[in-house]
Amino acid sequence: MKKQLAILLTSVLAVGALACMNVSAEDAAPMTYAEYAEAEMDSPVVVETYVQAKQSWWEDKATVYTQDEDGAYFIYQMACSEEDYEKLVEGQKIKVTGYKSEWSGEVEIVDATFELEDGNYIAEAKDVTELLGKDELIDLQNQRVSFKGMTVAAVGQDDDGNDVPFFYNWDNSGTQGDDLYFAASVGDETYTFTVESYLCDKDSDVYKAVEALAIGDVVDLEGFLYWYEGANPHITSVTPAEE
């Protein structure tokens, strides 16, 4: 609720700014990713991008992960009918008009509308294993990424004091169907990853794969480099590590 109120206020301020400039965002030329990256927070933006995954649809609002050849855009609660949501298949090109926003480190486009366009692009996952723990990782925010040769570690302990490889919710307060949190290490460092239940529910292959993990397993991960007070990758695939 707090996030939605903050976004509403941001949108009102941005509309006012747009009116003062006497410019219609819908008529503006699409930005390059570099121009989008340089745009100020709360400013109107227009981008052409490609759907990579759909997280959710609710009350005529869609949340989607998108990317082009140069960068990625997380579109939060974009105006979208249920019929149009079905058209947002992986690779579909769309023109998005909205406002650049930020929430706990995650840069996203809010209060958005979209148009379907001709074109198709599915991004290859970029191996960012060597960037874990480095400042440069944020430059790839929201992109489709992979982490190779990760060793499953204890994410915490259960009520009996036993090390466990995953939690339902970040503090193990949930049950099956909630977000999954698990830990994996490379070198001497351990990192936390998430299976976002709206993106990949309890019946998805990746959800079941995480539930089957054992501490010490070596795996390859793939997903989207979401950000929440630091890197919070939303994982969509877990497979045994390639030898």
VENHUKA-V741588 format. One record per residue. RES is the residue in three letters. SS is DSSP state (helix for helix, strand for strand, loop for the rest). PSI is psi in whole degrees, 0 to 359 (999 if undefined). Layout:
res->RES ss->SS psi->PSI
res->RES ss->SS psi->PSI
//
This chain:
res->MET ss->loop psi->316
res->LYS ss->helix psi->321
res->LYS ss->helix psi->317
res->GLN ss->helix psi->320
res->LEU ss->helix psi->319
res->ALA ss->helix psi->320
res->ILE ss->helix psi->321
res->LEU ss->helix psi->315
res->LEU ss->helix psi->318
res->THR ss->helix psi->317
res->SER ss->helix psi->318
res->VAL ss->helix psi->315
res->LEU ss->helix psi->320
res->ALA ss->helix psi->321
res->VAL ss->helix psi->319
res->GLY ss->helix psi->318
res->ALA ss->helix psi->320
res->LEU ss->helix psi->319
res->ALA ss->helix psi->321
res->CYS ss->helix psi->328
res->MET ss->helix psi->350
res->ASN ss->loop psi->43
res->VAL ss->loop psi->139
res->SER ss->loop psi->124
res->ALA ss->helix psi->324
res->GLU ss->helix psi->330
res->ASP ss->helix psi->353
res->ALA ss->loop psi->150
res->ALA ss->loop psi->142
res->PRO ss->loop psi->143
res->MET ss->strand psi->154
res->THR ss->loop psi->166
res->TYR ss->helix psi->324
res->ALA ss->helix psi->319
res->GLU ss->helix psi->320
res->TYR ss->helix psi->316
res->ALA ss->helix psi->328
res->GLU ss->helix psi->346
res->ALA ss->loop psi->146
res->GLU ss->loop psi->152
res->MET ss->loop psi->145
res->ASP ss->loop psi->7
res->SER ss->loop psi->154
res->PRO ss->strand psi->141
res->VAL ss->strand psi->151
res->VAL ss->strand psi->124
res->VAL ss->strand psi->152
res->GLU ss->strand psi->128
res->THR ss->strand psi->178
res->TYR ss->strand psi->133
res->VAL ss->strand psi->130
res->GLN ss->strand psi->327
res->ALA ss->strand psi->153
res->LYS ss->strand psi->129
res->GLN ss->strand psi->315
res->SER ss->strand psi->159
res->TRP ss->strand psi->133
res->TRP ss->strand psi->128
res->GLU ss->loop psi->51
res->ASP ss->loop psi->34
res->LYS ss->strand psi->134
res->ALA ss->strand psi->141
res->THR ss->strand psi->122
res->VAL ss->strand psi->153
res->TYR ss->strand psi->129
res->THR ss->strand psi->161
res->GLN ss->strand psi->151
res->ASP ss->loop psi->194
res->GLU ss->loop psi->344
res->ASP ss->loop psi->338
res->GLY ss->loop psi->183
res->ALA ss->strand psi->156
res->TYR ss->strand psi->126
res->PHE ss->strand psi->120
res->ILE ss->strand psi->115
res->TYR ss->strand psi->120
res->GLN ss->strand psi->57
res->MET ss->strand psi->138
res->ALA ss->strand psi->125
res->CYS ss->loop psi->125
res->SER ss->loop psi->161
res->GLU ss->helix psi->324
res->GLU ss->helix psi->315
res->ASP ss->helix psi->330
res->TYR ss->helix psi->325
res->GLU ss->loop psi->338
res->LYS ss->loop psi->348
res->LEU ss->loop psi->67
res->VAL ss->loop psi->161
res->GLU ss->loop psi->129
res->GLY ss->loop psi->345
res->GLN ss->strand psi->131
res->LYS ss->strand psi->136
res->ILE ss->strand psi->152
res->LYS ss->strand psi->123
res->VAL ss->strand psi->131
res->THR ss->strand psi->123
res->GLY ss->strand psi->213
res->TYR ss->strand psi->134
res->LYS ss->strand psi->131
res->SER ss->strand psi->173
res->GLU ss->strand psi->138
res->TRP ss->strand psi->109
res->SER ss->loop psi->36
res->GLY ss->loop psi->340
res->GLU ss->strand psi->121
res->VAL ss->strand psi->129
res->GLU ss->strand psi->170
res->ILE ss->strand psi->128
res->VAL ss->strand psi->169
res->ASP ss->strand psi->45
res->ALA ss->strand psi->155
res->THR ss->strand psi->168
res->PHE ss->strand psi->161
res->GLU ss->strand psi->139
res->LEU ss->strand psi->139
res->GLU ss->strand psi->163
res->ASP ss->strand psi->135
res->GLY ss->strand psi->153
res->ASN ss->strand psi->135
res->TYR ss->loop psi->127
res->ILE ss->loop psi->120
res->ALA ss->loop psi->142
res->GLU ss->loop psi->143
res->ALA ss->loop psi->130
res->LYS ss->strand psi->127
res->ASP ss->strand psi->114
res->VAL ss->loop psi->20
res->THR ss->helix psi->316
res->GLU ss->helix psi->348
res->LEU ss->helix psi->354
res->LEU ss->loop psi->129
res->GLY ss->loop psi->1
res->LYS ss->loop psi->151
res->ASP ss->helix psi->330
res->GLU ss->helix psi->343
res->LEU ss->helix psi->324
res->ILE ss->helix psi->338
res->ASP ss->helix psi->343
res->LEU ss->helix psi->19
res->GLN ss->loop psi->134
res->ASN ss->loop psi->358
res->GLN ss->loop psi->159
res->ARG ss->strand psi->120
res->VAL ss->strand psi->168
res->SER ss->strand psi->157
res->PHE ss->strand psi->121
res->LYS ss->strand psi->143
res->GLY ss->strand psi->42
res->MET ss->strand psi->135
res->THR ss->strand psi->122
res->VAL ss->strand psi->131
res->ALA ss->strand psi->172
res->ALA ss->loop psi->127
res->VAL ss->loop psi->343
res->GLY ss->strand psi->201
res->GLN ss->strand psi->151
res->ASP ss->loop psi->185
res->ASP ss->loop psi->341
res->ASP ss->loop psi->3
res->GLY ss->loop psi->14
res->ASN ss->loop psi->138
res->ASP ss->strand psi->136
res->VAL ss->strand psi->151
res->PRO ss->loop psi->345
res->PHE ss->strand psi->157
res->PHE ss->strand psi->150
res->TYR ss->strand psi->113
res->ASN ss->loop psi->161
res->TRP ss->loop psi->334
res->ASP ss->loop psi->16
res->ASN ss->loop psi->29
res->SER ss->loop psi->356
res->GLY ss->loop psi->192
res->THR ss->loop psi->175
res->GLN ss->loop psi->130
res->GLY ss->loop psi->338
res->ASP ss->loop psi->174
res->ASP ss->loop psi->145
res->LEU ss->strand psi->135
res->TYR ss->strand psi->132
res->PHE ss->strand psi->163
res->ALA ss->strand psi->146
res->ALA ss->strand psi->148
res->SER ss->strand psi->156
res->VAL ss->strand psi->131
res->GLY ss->loop psi->227
res->ASP ss->loop psi->5
res->GLU ss->strand psi->144
res->THR ss->strand psi->139
res->TYR ss->strand psi->155
res->THR ss->strand psi->138
res->PHE ss->strand psi->158
res->THR ss->strand psi->138
res->VAL ss->strand psi->107
res->GLU ss->loop psi->117
res->SER ss->loop psi->334
res->TYR ss->loop psi->327
res->LEU ss->loop psi->314
res->CYS ss->loop psi->102
res->ASP ss->loop psi->183
res->LYS ss->loop psi->343
res->ASP ss->loop psi->358
res->SER ss->loop psi->157
res->ASP ss->helix psi->320
res->VAL ss->helix psi->323
res->TYR ss->helix psi->314
res->LYS ss->helix psi->325
res->ALA ss->helix psi->320
res->VAL ss->helix psi->321
res->GLU ss->helix psi->338
res->ALA ss->loop psi->0
res->LEU ss->loop psi->150
res->ALA ss->loop psi->145
res->ILE ss->loop psi->130
res->GLY ss->loop psi->343
res->ASP ss->loop psi->145
res->VAL ss->strand psi->122
res->VAL ss->strand psi->160
res->ASP ss->strand psi->138
res->LEU ss->strand psi->149
res->GLU ss->strand psi->146
res->GLY ss->strand psi->205
res->PHE ss->strand psi->137
res->LEU ss->loop psi->68
res->TYR ss->loop psi->160
res->TRP ss->strand psi->129
res->TYR ss->loop psi->100
res->GLU ss->loop psi->41
res->GLY ss->loop psi->175
res->ALA ss->strand psi->129
res->ASN ss->loop psi->68
res->PRO ss->loop psi->133
res->HIS ss->strand psi->106
res->ILE ss->strand psi->135
res->THR ss->strand psi->351
res->SER ss->strand psi->133
res->VAL ss->strand psi->120
res->THR ss->strand psi->157
res->PRO ss->strand psi->141
res->ALA ss->loop psi->140
res->GLU ss->loop psi->138
res->GLU ss->loop psi->999
//
